[in-house]
Amino acid sequence: MLTRILTAVGIAAVLVPTAFLSDTVVFPIVIALLAGMGCFEMLRCIGLHKNLLITIPAVLLGIGLPFASFYLPQQAFMLLSSLSAVLMFLLFTVSLFSHGKLPIEQAGMAFIALIYILWGFCLMVLLRRINNGAYLYLLPFLGAWVSDSFAYFTGRLLGRHKLIPDVSPKKTVEGAIGGIVFAMAGFALYGWIVSLFADVSPNYPALILLGLPVSLVSIVGDLFMSLVKRRYDVKDYGRLFPGHGGVLDRFDSVLATATVLYLLCANTPFFALLF
């Protein structure tokens, strides 16, 4: 427990200053490093990290795309992001000429997981660039971690019915409901705190409602990454954070929440007016 607490303090010591410097080069650098490490962790989980034809392009994309998304205009970024499709053909080509050493199912799993990681981290950065992004970019982290934390405590206190025991034996239906409720409340509280320090008027109904899909995808994202670990018989994706695992163990659900938040806040009139 002491190790987990000390590691959590260390993570906060990095992420909090990064949050305050979100409009500088520090933010994309930190996200890019996390993305590159996340890509490597996933390939190691699947058993492909020693294949340099796959690992080097995947890690470079992991580092390059989030960083580029902070600076490039939309048209140039979309051109660069098409490299993710090249990654698909690379994986399938390596599988084709591997003489059975890389089954097509394994290549397909690698592509799905890498795209989830690449675009999740990219959208964390892109969320900062949209209208009112200065107030939105923290919501993926808030939604995922509040939902996960209160799902755990609610499940411990009230949990009776298992959610998906063959994927995550400790998660319960009651815990999931608790996570959703507290995520919605957490978004409203975040809006109030922002209003104390900035000249904005939070749209509280939209913030509360937004907490629902964010919490739901947070649960799905967490379970998906647990399913991958169980499929490949891996306890943790990495050991970067002692007591907490690797990048993907800490940011698994954040990748999902960043995706849904960007899609909703950048493309729907209702959620585009949160502040």
C-alpha positions as CSV (number, residue, x, y, z in Angstrom):
1,M,0.0,0.0,0.0
2,L,2.8,2.4,0.8
3,T,4.4,1.8,-2.6
4,R,1.1,2.5,-4.3
5,I,0.7,5.8,-2.3
6,L,4.2,6.9,-3.0
7,T,3.8,6.1,-6.7
8,A,0.5,8.0,-6.9
9,V,2.2,11.0,-5.3
10,G,5.0,10.8,-7.9
11,I,2.4,10.5,-10.8
12,A,0.6,13.6,-9.4
13,A,3.9,15.5,-9.2
14,V,4.3,15.1,-12.9
15,L,0.7,15.3,-14.1
16,V,-0.3,18.4,-12.1
17,P,2.4,20.7,-13.5
18,T,1.7,19.2,-16.9
19,A,-2.0,20.2,-16.6
20,F,-1.1,23.8,-15.7
21,L,1.3,23.9,-18.7
22,S,-1.3,22.4,-21.1
23,D,-0.9,25.3,-23.5
24,T,2.8,24.8,-23.8
25,V,5.0,22.2,-25.4
26,V,5.2,20.3,-22.1
27,F,1.7,18.9,-22.5
28,P,2.1,17.2,-25.9
29,I,5.6,15.9,-24.9
30,V,4.3,14.2,-21.8
31,I,1.3,12.7,-23.7
32,A,3.6,11.6,-26.6
33,L,5.9,9.8,-24.2
34,L,3.0,8.1,-22.5
35,A,1.6,7.0,-25.9
36,G,4.9,5.6,-27.1
37,M,5.3,3.6,-23.9
38,G,1.7,2.5,-24.2
39,C,2.3,1.1,-27.7
40,F,5.3,-0.8,-26.5
41,E,3.5,-2.2,-23.5
42,M,0.7,-3.5,-25.7
43,L,3.1,-5.1,-28.2
44,R,4.9,-6.7,-25.3
45,C,1.6,-8.0,-23.9
46,I,0.7,-9.5,-27.3
47,G,4.2,-10.9,-27.7
48,L,5.3,-8.8,-30.7
49,H,7.7,-6.3,-29.0
50,K,10.8,-8.1,-30.3
51,N,9.6,-7.8,-33.9
52,L,11.4,-4.5,-34.7
53,L,9.5,-4.1,-38.1
54,I,6.4,-3.6,-36.0
55,T,7.7,-2.1,-32.8
56,I,9.7,0.7,-34.2
57,P,7.0,2.2,-36.5
58,A,4.3,1.7,-33.8
59,V,6.3,3.5,-31.0
60,L,7.3,6.3,-33.4
61,L,3.7,6.8,-34.3
62,G,2.8,6.7,-30.7
63,I,5.3,9.5,-30.0
64,G,4.7,11.4,-33.2
65,L,1.0,11.6,-33.6
66,P,0.0,13.2,-30.2
67,F,2.9,15.7,-30.6
68,A,1.9,16.6,-34.1
69,S,-1.8,16.9,-33.2
70,F,-0.9,19.8,-30.9
71,Y,0.7,21.9,-33.7
72,L,-0.3,20.8,-37.1
73,P,-3.3,22.4,-38.9
74,Q,-6.2,20.0,-39.3
75,Q,-5.6,19.1,-42.9
76,A,-1.9,18.3,-42.4
77,F,-2.7,16.3,-39.3
78,M,-5.3,14.2,-41.1
79,L,-2.7,13.4,-43.7
80,L,-0.3,12.3,-41.0
81,S,-2.9,10.3,-39.2
82,S,-3.5,8.3,-42.3
83,L,-0.2,6.6,-41.3
84,S,-2.3,4.6,-38.9
85,A,-3.8,2.9,-42.0
86,V,-0.2,2.2,-43.2
87,L,0.3,0.5,-39.8
88,M,-2.5,-1.9,-40.6
89,F,-0.9,-2.9,-44.0
90,L,2.5,-3.2,-42.3
91,L,1.1,-5.6,-39.7
92,F,-0.7,-7.7,-42.3
93,T,2.4,-7.7,-44.6
94,V,4.6,-8.9,-41.8
95,S,2.1,-11.6,-40.9
96,L,1.9,-12.7,-44.6
97,F,5.7,-13.2,-44.9
98,S,6.2,-14.6,-41.3
99,H,5.6,-18.2,-42.4
100,G,3.1,-18.7,-39.6
101,K,5.1,-17.1,-36.9
102,L,2.7,-14.1,-36.8
103,P,-0.9,-15.4,-37.2
104,I,-3.3,-13.0,-38.8
105,E,-5.5,-13.0,-35.7
106,Q,-2.5,-11.8,-33.6
107,A,-1.8,-9.1,-36.2
108,G,-5.4,-8.0,-36.2
109,M,-5.4,-7.8,-32.4
110,A,-2.3,-5.7,-32.4
111,F,-3.8,-3.3,-34.9
112,I,-7.1,-2.9,-33.0
113,A,-5.2,-2.3,-29.7
114,L,-2.6,0.1,-31.2
115,I,-5.3,2.2,-32.9
116,Y,-7.2,2.4,-29.6
117,I,-4.0,3.7,-27.9
118,L,-2.8,6.0,-30.7
119,W,-6.1,7.7,-31.2
120,G,-7.0,7.9,-27.5
121,F,-3.8,9.8,-26.7
122,C,-4.2,12.0,-29.8
123,L,-7.7,13.0,-28.8
124,M,-6.5,14.0,-25.4
125,V,-4.3,16.6,-27.1
126,L,-6.9,17.5,-29.7
127,L,-9.5,18.1,-27.0
128,R,-7.3,20.8,-25.7
129,R,-7.3,22.6,-29.1
130,I,-11.1,22.8,-29.6
131,N,-13.3,25.7,-28.4
132,N,-13.2,25.9,-24.6
133,G,-10.5,23.2,-24.6
134,A,-8.8,24.9,-21.7
135,Y,-11.7,23.7,-19.5
136,L,-12.4,20.4,-21.3
137,Y,-9.0,18.6,-21.5
138,L,-9.1,17.5,-17.9
139,L,-12.5,15.8,-18.2
140,P,-11.1,12.5,-19.7
141,F,-8.9,12.1,-16.6
142,L,-11.6,13.2,-14.2
143,G,-14.3,11.1,-15.7
144,A,-12.2,7.9,-15.8
145,W,-10.5,8.2,-12.4
146,V,-13.6,9.3,-10.5
147,S,-15.7,6.6,-12.1
148,D,-13.1,3.9,-11.4
149,S,-12.4,5.0,-7.9
150,F,-16.0,5.3,-6.8
151,A,-17.0,2.1,-8.6
152,Y,-14.4,0.4,-6.5
153,F,-15.6,1.9,-3.2
154,T,-19.3,1.4,-4.0
155,G,-18.6,-2.1,-5.1
156,R,-16.8,-2.9,-1.8
157,L,-19.6,-1.4,0.2
158,L,-22.7,-2.5,-1.7
159,G,-21.6,-4.9,-4.4
160,R,-23.7,-8.0,-4.7
161,H,-24.0,-8.8,-8.4
162,K,-20.9,-9.5,-10.5
163,L,-20.7,-7.4,-13.7
164,I,-18.6,-9.6,-16.0
165,P,-16.8,-12.1,-13.7
166,D,-15.0,-13.9,-16.4
167,V,-13.2,-10.7,-17.4
168,S,-12.9,-8.8,-14.1
169,P,-14.1,-10.9,-11.1
170,K,-14.2,-8.0,-8.6
171,K,-16.3,-5.5,-10.6
172,T,-20.0,-5.4,-9.7
173,V,-23.2,-3.9,-11.1
174,E,-23.6,-1.8,-8.0
175,G,-20.1,-0.6,-8.3
176,A,-20.7,0.4,-11.9
177,I,-23.8,2.4,-11.0
178,G,-21.9,4.1,-8.2
179,G,-19.2,5.1,-10.6
180,I,-21.7,6.5,-13.0
181,V,-23.5,8.6,-10.3
182,F,-20.3,10.0,-8.9
183,A,-18.9,10.8,-12.3
184,M,-21.9,12.8,-13.1
185,A,-21.7,14.6,-9.8
186,G,-17.9,15.1,-10.3
187,F,-18.5,16.8,-13.6
188,A,-20.9,19.2,-12.0
189,L,-18.5,19.9,-9.2
190,Y,-15.7,20.5,-11.7
191,G,-17.9,23.0,-13.6
192,W,-18.5,24.9,-10.3
193,I,-14.7,24.9,-9.5
194,V,-13.9,26.2,-13.0
195,S,-16.5,29.0,-12.5
196,L,-14.7,30.2,-9.4
197,F,-11.4,30.8,-11.3
198,A,-12.6,31.7,-14.8
199,D,-15.1,34.0,-16.3
200,V,-17.4,31.2,-17.6
201,S,-20.9,30.0,-16.9
202,P,-21.0,26.2,-16.8
203,N,-23.9,24.4,-18.5
204,Y,-24.6,22.2,-15.5
205,P,-27.3,20.0,-17.1
206,A,-25.0,19.2,-20.0
207,L,-22.1,18.5,-17.7
208,I,-24.1,16.1,-15.6
209,L,-25.6,14.4,-18.6
210,L,-22.1,14.1,-20.1
211,G,-21.0,12.2,-17.1
212,L,-23.2,9.3,-18.1
213,P,-21.7,8.3,-21.5
214,V,-18.2,9.1,-20.2
215,S,-18.5,6.8,-17.2
216,L,-20.0,4.1,-19.4
217,V,-17.2,4.1,-21.9
218,S,-14.7,4.3,-19.0
219,I,-16.1,1.0,-17.7
220,V,-16.0,-0.6,-21.2
221,G,-12.4,0.7,-21.8
222,D,-11.2,-0.7,-18.5
223,L,-12.9,-4.1,-19.2
224,F,-11.5,-4.2,-22.7
225,M,-8.0,-3.8,-21.6
226,S,-8.5,-6.3,-18.8
227,L,-9.9,-8.7,-21.4
228,V,-6.7,-8.3,-23.5
229,K,-4.5,-9.0,-20.4
230,R,-6.5,-12.1,-19.5
231,R,-6.3,-13.3,-23.1
232,Y,-2.5,-13.1,-23.1
233,D,-2.2,-14.2,-19.4
234,V,-0.6,-10.9,-18.3
235,K,-1.1,-9.4,-14.8
236,D,0.1,-5.9,-15.6
237,Y,1.0,-4.2,-18.9
238,G,4.2,-2.8,-17.4
239,R,6.1,-1.8,-14.2
240,L,6.7,1.9,-14.9
241,F,4.5,2.8,-11.9
242,P,5.4,0.5,-9.0
243,G,2.2,-0.8,-7.4
244,H,0.1,0.5,-10.2
245,G,1.5,-1.3,-13.3
246,G,2.3,0.4,-16.6
247,V,1.0,3.3,-18.6
248,L,-1.9,1.2,-20.0
249,D,-2.9,0.0,-16.5
250,R,-3.3,3.6,-15.4
251,F,-4.7,5.2,-18.6
252,D,-6.8,2.3,-20.0
253,S,-10.1,3.9,-19.3
254,V,-8.8,7.5,-20.0
255,L,-8.2,6.4,-23.6
256,A,-11.9,5.6,-23.9
257,T,-13.2,8.7,-22.2
258,A,-10.9,11.0,-24.3
259,T,-12.4,9.5,-27.4
260,V,-16.1,10.0,-26.5
261,L,-15.5,13.4,-25.0
262,Y,-13.8,14.7,-28.2
263,L,-16.5,13.2,-30.4
264,L,-19.3,14.8,-28.3
265,C,-17.7,18.1,-27.5
266,A,-16.3,18.8,-31.0
267,N,-19.2,17.6,-33.0
268,T,-22.5,18.1,-31.1
269,P,-24.0,21.6,-30.5
270,F,-25.3,20.6,-27.1
271,F,-22.1,19.3,-25.6
272,A,-20.0,22.0,-27.4
273,L,-21.5,24.5,-25.0
274,L,-20.4,23.1,-21.7
275,F,-18.8,26.4,-20.7
